[in-house]
């Protein structure tokens, strides 16, 4: 049995990282036939180029790439456009399909989307909030929760040593994510940087990632020499290794798999209590939760944790202890079981 993964995203964000982790994990687990339907310019083709048994099929829109039936085979749609691609492929070739829903925002074109989701053989949500939303949209459909996995970042010790020297005199507060303020809420963290600028001059706020709001956020931080925009970085793990705090002020979030990565490096976390984040962060146990958009709460949490190193260590230890539930191996096992329940010979 072959699995036909579909991801039609243009860029490379959390959903694409999870698609990559799953395909690589399934290959390592012995699945010999996998196909990835993706855009011809998709970064996934580069990231997965050396995966044994993986074949690429280009499709730049939902009506492309249907010339082959891939039968017998189960289609796994990893994003919104992919779900519609899977539905079209089902109409043409009757391949069963499952959909993983990773984002909490409402379905687009709700009437047609409901048809697409009702015809799916299986629906997967990465968090309880998305599961609740799908139950409200397509009542009667079973929705399983399979959370995202943390990335087992390989870290160059020399690179970490260099970064430690660079920030040797600093208390490093970090953020990783697309610079899209409507979604990720970075403006609230920059407002916090303004507040701490003179109060604690050795605090450094570093932002990893690129996005459409880079210029706007840069203008907000223009008078703050404690803020750095470092752009997209391949060695995210090296930066996580030198952070003292990780702040994630999202306005909405499916799960926040980047938080899992921070947990893996034992970085204490401050995050918004939105979407699936409370599934993985329990306030006071393995992180601090704040209301979305509440800059003052972010400031208070940063200052409190700054002055309490033992609390920071306790939160970080609490995070590390629960990571096994979010390992790539666990995610692969759950999907493999789901595939077999849908198509027994998978």
NORGI-V268261 format. One line per field, one symbol per residue. burial: I if it has 9 or more other C-alpha atoms within 8 Angstrom, else O. A space follows every 50 residues. Layout:
burial: ???
This chain:
burial: OIIIIIIIIOOIOOIIIIIIIIIIIIIOOOOIIIIIIIIOOIOIIOOIOO OOOIOIIIIIIIOOIOOOIOOOIIIIIIIOIIIIIIIIIIOOOOIIIIII IIOIOOOOOOOOIIOIIOOIOIIIIIIIIIIOIIIOOIOOOOIOIIIIII OOOOIOOOIIOOIIOOIOOOIIIIIIIIIIIOIIIIIIIIIIIIIIIOOO IOIIIIIIIIOOIIOOIIOIIOOIOIIIIIOOOOIIIIIIIIIIIIIIII IIIIIIIIIIIIIIIIIIIIIIIIIIIIIOIIOOIIIIIIIIOIIOIIIO IIOOIOOOOOOIIIIIIIIIOOIOOIIIOIIIOIIIOOIIOOOOOO
